Amino acid sequence: MMENLYDVVIVGGGPAGLSAAYSAYKNGAKKILVLERDREPGGILQQCIHNGFGLHHFKEELTGPGYAHRCMELVKDKPEIEILVDTMVLDVQADKTVIAVNPEKGLMTIKGKTIILTMGCRERTRGAIRIPGERPAGVFTAGAAQRMVNMEGYLPGKKIVILGSGDIGLIMARRMSLEGCKVQAVLEICPFSNGLTRNIVQCLKDYDIPLYLSHTITKIKGKGRVEGITAAKVDDKMQIIPGSEFDIDCDTLLLSVGLIPENELSRGLKLKMHPLTNGPIVDQHRETSVEGIFAAGNVVHVHDLVDFVSEEAEIAGKYAAITAIGSIGAKTQDVEIQPGEGIRTCVPQHIAVSEAGETVRLFMRVRQPMRKVGGGEMLFTKMLPVAKPSEMIAVNLPAEKIEQINGTIQVVIKEV
Amino acid sequence: MAVEKKVLTCITCPIGCEITAELTDGVITSVVGNSCPRGEKYTREELTAPRRMLTSTVRLEGGRMSLLPVVSEKTLPKEKILSCAEALRSVRVKAPIKEGTVICENILGLGVNIIASRDMERV
């Protein structure tokens, strides 16, 4: 059916999908479809009611729903952009056929000239970290609890322990305190916090919530309902130190132990995946290993700032549109970007260099916290006052520098 | 003359600058480490009268969800945050609501309005 042929089909209507749609529209795509499985677009932002979003992208401080609203304002009332909610994508095929289902239209077969994958990520659960003990009610992921408290109107419990100091866990520590709950402790297995420093200050210190670094949970207690947990200190190899155990009383345990890019569709497509980001390998245009299939946002690598998600999705949207209506242009060389000393991951993983020349922004994560970092004798170097694994680093690589590369570059980070 | 150093993390934006303030006899004499003017403003405020934004929810009737997210228009005194959050727990509103609508005017007489964070259609 011809009416089901789109220039760009976008899987996921969160901040990445909406930003990609707007960018595809701005760059000339005439028929854009966004498929969203939830009852409304906006993705996870709708439950992130706290503020602090948008300072980079929209130049104003917004709440999560506020940021989502700005994204939706950009795409609404445009005949070129169609958004289908309550729609689950079941399969994406390499010939750019998308199989989706929704309660009104039933099973749909949609064809895109290009596709952008913006499925985001989901939370690691208790099963993913194997906590021993009973299996009582009252163990939730922090994000599930966030949805309950901020959207559905339920409190998951009254006396809370949070495992993991990721941002969602910290934000939930404050949120539960504001709702009159007692947050007993936040436990973090790493010797450093995995959340933004500002969240340690405004979510934990403000509410006198203790943060136990180098600690984990060795036991969940309770038959029908959580009654408490046993915590223990870990050594520098993250092994439990015998004798360091102590009990904390609680009726609820929230887990904020990491996010996993949601890549079932990418795997179905047999996209080349990166073992550390757990997302598809992409070039600077966010094109995956399958031509015409792009990916952006948390599905590529987990971000700490939604502003960077939007930025990345705009790149994907732009080049998906250009590919759909024409061509990006022949590449002259493919440059691989290898994470070197100190760097855990870098996106994009490679640069498809073309004659046009363009500045490429690299998004990196360091392995461990560092101070006063830079490079030295290098192609290109940037100094930073601090570097933390929880905070993504972005560096612009100018076009004239990319021209000097032959084959591979390494990105390294050193304390100077 | 008592000179005192205080190190704090700016919470104005996600960069989270580590700022060192020097106080002489309790008066701030220098602020270093901030990468923008908001960092200095934050430091001065934090050391004298700390303020915070408040985000929470209020009960909603007639909408697709049972809650409406709300945000303070400006920062509130930090020590009043918990009592403001408590005050919001008894507030009830009806859909439809537009983003920015005042949900609670001049909360606890602190001169700050609480406004809706999003639109909520009537269903």
HADDOCK unambig.tbl for C-alpha pairs under 7 A between the chains (distance, minus, plus):
assign (segid A and resid 49 and name CA) (segid B and resid 55 and name CA) 6.51 0.50 0.50
assign (segid A and resid 49 and name CA) (segid B and resid 69 and name CA) 6.06 0.50 0.50
assign (segid A and resid 50 and name CA) (segid B and resid 55 and name CA) 5.40 0.50 0.50
assign (segid A and resid 52 and name CA) (segid B and resid 13 and name CA) 6.57 0.50 0.50
assign (segid A and resid 63 and name CA) (segid B and resid 117 and name CA) 6.72 0.50 0.50
assign (segid A and resid 65 and name CA) (segid B and resid 117 and name CA) 6.18 0.50 0.50
assign (segid A and resid 65 and name CA) (segid B and resid 118 and name CA) 5.77 0.50 0.50
assign (segid A and resid 66 and name CA) (segid B and resid 117 and name CA) 5.78 0.50 0.50
assign (segid A and resid 66 and name CA) (segid B and resid 118 and name CA) 6.02 0.50 0.50
assign (segid A and resid 150 and name CA) (segid B and resid 57 and name CA) 6.56 0.50 0.50
assign (segid A and resid 150 and name CA) (segid B and resid 67 and name CA) 6.91 0.50 0.50
assign (segid A and resid 151 and name CA) (segid B and resid 65 and name CA) 6.39 0.50 0.50
assign (segid A and resid 151 and name CA) (segid B and resid 66 and name CA) 6.94 0.50 0.50
assign (segid A and resid 151 and name CA) (segid B and resid 67 and name CA) 5.66 0.50 0.50
assign (segid A and resid 152 and name CA) (segid B and resid 65 and name CA) 6.51 0.50 0.50
assign (segid A and resid 152 and name CA) (segid B and resid 66 and name CA) 6.18 0.50 0.50
assign (segid A and resid 152 and name CA) (segid B and resid 67 and name CA) 6.78 0.50 0.50
assign (segid A and resid 153 and name CA) (segid B and resid 66 and name CA) 6.21 0.50 0.50
assign (segid A and resid 153 and name CA) (segid B and resid 67 and name CA) 6.19 0.50 0.50
assign (segid A and resid 178 and name CA) (segid B and resid 82 and name CA) 6.02 0.50 0.50
assign (segid A and resid 178 and name CA) (segid B and resid 85 and name CA) 5.86 0.50 0.50
assign (segid A and resid 196 and name CA) (segid B and resid 14 and name CA) 6.82 0.50 0.50
assign (segid A and resid 197 and name CA) (segid B and resid 16 and name CA) 6.10 0.50 0.50
assign (segid A and resid 198 and name CA) (segid B and resid 9 and name CA) 6.41 0.50 0.50
assign (segid A and resid 198 and name CA) (segid B and resid 10 and name CA) 6.57 0.50 0.50
assign (segid A and resid 198 and name CA) (segid B and resid 11 and name CA) 4.66 0.50 0.50
assign (segid A and resid 198 and name CA) (segid B and resid 14 and name CA) 6.64 0.50 0.50
assign (segid A and resid 198 and name CA) (segid B and resid 16 and name CA) 5.47 0.50 0.50
